[in-house]
C-alpha cells in the first residue's frame, strides 16, 4: 500500500531514474521477475544493515514492516550468506593503478600528465618500459599477461617499434562486457550515493552539478561532446595526480581510510523526445 505521505515528486524521479536501467535489462534478457527478486534482496539487505535501532540487528518483523517484503522471504533472504556490495574486480583495480601511474608518475608520462609510448620490454626500456610500469605496481604478475589482456580489451595498442600506447586515458575497456559492467555498477552506484545524500539533506553535500540546454543543433552537440571529452579528461588527469600525491603522503589508520570517486559524464537526445519511443544510445 502506498504511503499517503510519499511525495509524488519522489515517484516521478524514481520512474525516470529506473527507465534507462529497465532498457538495459530488457536488452540483456533480465526479466521483471528476475529484477524483482534482486530488488527484494536489496531491500532486505539495506534495511538490515542501515536501519538498525541502537545498533541492534532488526527482527524479521521489523524488516518486513519497513520494506513490505513478506516475513518468510525476509527470513530466507537473511539466511542467504554474505550479500555485501562487491568491490571492483582485482584485475580492474590493478588496471586502474597502472593507468594512474602511467598518467601521473614520471618517467611514464610527460610533465603535463600525458602517457608516453613505452617500450614493451624492460630489456629495451629499463624502468621506463611497460614491463617496468607493471613491476612498479605489482611484482606478482608479469607485464606480458597484462599486455595480452589490455590488447584484448582495446586499452592499449602496439606499434611497429614494439612500443605500447595507452588508447584511453582512463581505465575504460573498449571491449569486454564484464569489465564495462563492473565500471557501470561502480560509477552509477557512487553517483547515486552522492545524489541520495544531497537529497536527504544530512551533513555536508557532495559536489554534484550539471548544465542543461535544449535548443542546440546536432553540430553544436558534436562540438560540445569533443570539448567535454578533451577538457574533462584534462580535469580528471589533474585530479588523479593530486589524489596520487596525497595518497603517497597519507598514512591513515585502518578506521580512517576513505575512498573517493570523481566523475564526469555527457549525454544528449532529441529535445522533447517521447520516453516511450526513445531507445537511447
N, C-alpha and C positions, 0 to 999 in steps of 0.2 A: 504494500500500500504506500502511495506517495505521501510524504510528509507535507502538511499544509503550509509549513514554514519554508519549504525548499524554494529558493529563488528561481523563477522561470529563466532568468539570465544564465543560471548555472547549467540547467539542462540544455539550453541553446548552445552554450560554449562547449559542453561535453560532446554534443552531437557533431559540432564542427570539427573538434579535435579527433574524434574517432573515425570520421569518414575516410581520410586517406589510409588509416590503418586497416579498415574493412576492405578498401580497394586492394591493398597489398595481400590481405588474407585470401580474398577471392581469386586473385591471380595465382596464388601458390597452393590453392586447394585446402585452405584452412576453413572448415565449415563453422556455422554458428554453434553447433553442439560442441565441437572441439574447443572453440574460444570460450563458450560459456563455462565449460569445466575448468579451463585455465583461469578464467576470471574469478570463479568461485574459490579456487585455491588461493589466489592472490588476496581476495577479500579476507579470508580466514587468517592468512599469514600476517597481513598488516594489522588487523585487529588484535591478534595475539601478541605481536611484538611492540606495537606503538600505542596501544590504547589500554595500558595497564593502570590499575589503581594502586597507589602506594608501592609501585614496582612489583606487584604480585601478579603471577600469571592469571589471566581471566578464566572463569569457568566456561564450559561449553555453552551453557545457557546464556551467559552474558555476550559471548561472541555471536551466538545466534540472534540475540536481540539487536546487536549493533549492525550486523551485516545482512540480516534477512535470510541467511543460509540455514537450512534445516539442521537441527541439532545432531541428527545421526550423521549427516555429511560433515559437520564440524568435527565430530569425534573421529571419523575416518580420515579426514584430511590432516588433522593434528598428529595422527599417528603415522604419517607417511614419511617420516625421516626428515633430513635436512632440506629446507626449501630456501636457503639463503640466496640472495641475489648474486648471480655468477659474476666474477670479475672477468676482465678481458682475458682471452686465452693466452697462454705463455708465449706462443710464437708471435702474437701481435704485440705483447708487452715488450718483448725483446726487439721487435722491429721498430717500435716507437722510440726505444732508447738509441738504437743505431741511427735512425734518421735525425734524432735530436743532436747526437754527436756530429753527424755529417754536416748539419746546417748550423752548428753552434760552437764547434771546437776546432781550432786550428791544430794541425795543418790540413784538416779535411775540408775546410771551407775558406772562402775569401774573407777579408775583414768585415764585409757587409753581410756575411751570412749566406753567401751563395755557395752551394755544394760544388766541389771540384770533381772533375773526372779523375777517378782513382785507378792506377794500375791494379789489375786483378790480383797479382801475386806479390807476396812480401819479398820474394827474391828479386823482384824488379823495382818496387817502390819503397821497400823497407816499411817503416812505421806508417808512412803516408801511402797506404795501399788499402784495397778492400779487405784483404786478409788482416792488415793492421787495425782497421776500423773494427772488425768483428772481435779481434783479440782484445781491444781496449775495453769492450763491454762484457765479453764472456770468454773464458778460457775453456768452457765445456763444449763448445760447438765450433766446427770448422767453417771457415769462410766459404768453402765450396758448397756446403749444404745450404747456407743462407742464400747464396747467389742463385743456385738452381731454383729454389722456391720463389725468390723475388723475380726471376726471369719468367716463371710460370704465371705469376700474378700481375706482371706488367709494371712492377715498381721500378725496375732498373732495365737498362739495355747495355749490351756490349758493343763497342765499336771495333773497327778493323785493327786498331792498335792494341786490342785486348785490355781496354780501359773500361771501367764501369761508370755509367752515368745514372744519376738519380732522375727518374722521369717525373715524379710528383714530389713537391717539396713538403709533403706531409704523408704519413703512412696511411694512404687510402688505396687499397688494391684496385686495379682496373679490372681484374678478373677474380674469380673465386668467391662464390656466393656466401660461403660460411664466414669468410673473413669480413666481407662487407656487412653481413647481418650482425656480426659481433659489434662493429662500429655503430651500426644503426641503433642497436639496443643501448649501447653505452651513451652515445651523444643525445639521443632523444630522451633517455631517462634523466640525464643531468640537466638538460634544458627544461624539462617538465618539472623537475625538483625545484629549480630556481624560480620558475613561474608560480608554482604552487606556494612556495614560501612567501613570495611577494604578495600573492592574492590573500594569503592567510593573515598578513599584517603582523607577524611576530618577529621581533628583532630587526637588525639592520638589513635592508633589502639588498638583494643581489643585483648587479648591473644587468639590465635586460632592456634594450632599446632597439627600435627599428624605424625605418622611414617607409612611407606608402605613397604611391602615385597611381592614378588610374586613367590618364589620358595621354599615354605615350605611344609612339609608333613602334612597330617591330624593330626598325633600325635603331631607334634610341634605346630600346631594351637591350639590343645586342651590344651597344656601346657601354651601357651600364654594366652588363654582365662581364665584359672584358676588364673594365676598370676595377670592379669589385674583386675579380679573381687576382688581378695584379696587386692592387694596393692592400687587399685583405690578406694576401699571402705575406706581404712585407710586414704587416702588423703582427701576424701570428709568429713569424720568424723572430721578431723583436721580443714578443712575449716569451717565446721559447728560450732565447738567450738569457733573458733576465731570470726566468724561473730556474734554469740550469745553474746560473751563477749563485742564486740564493740557496738552492738546494745543496750546492757544494759547500756553502758556509754554515748551513744549519746543522745542528746536532740535537734534534728533538728527542725527548723521552718517548717511549713507546705509546704512552697515553696522549701525547701531544701531536702525533703525526697526523697530518691532514693532506688530502689530495685536492686538486683543482681540475676544472675543465674550462677552457676558454674557446669559444667557437664563433664562427660567422657563417651565415647562410644567405642564399639568394634564391628567389622564386618569382615566377611570372606566369600569368594565364590571361586569357581574354577578359576584358572588363565586363562585369555583369554576366559572366558565364553561369549557366544553369548547372548547379552542382550535380543534378541527376544525369546530365549529359557530358560532364567534363571527366575525361579519363585521366588527366594529369600526365606528367612526364614519365 
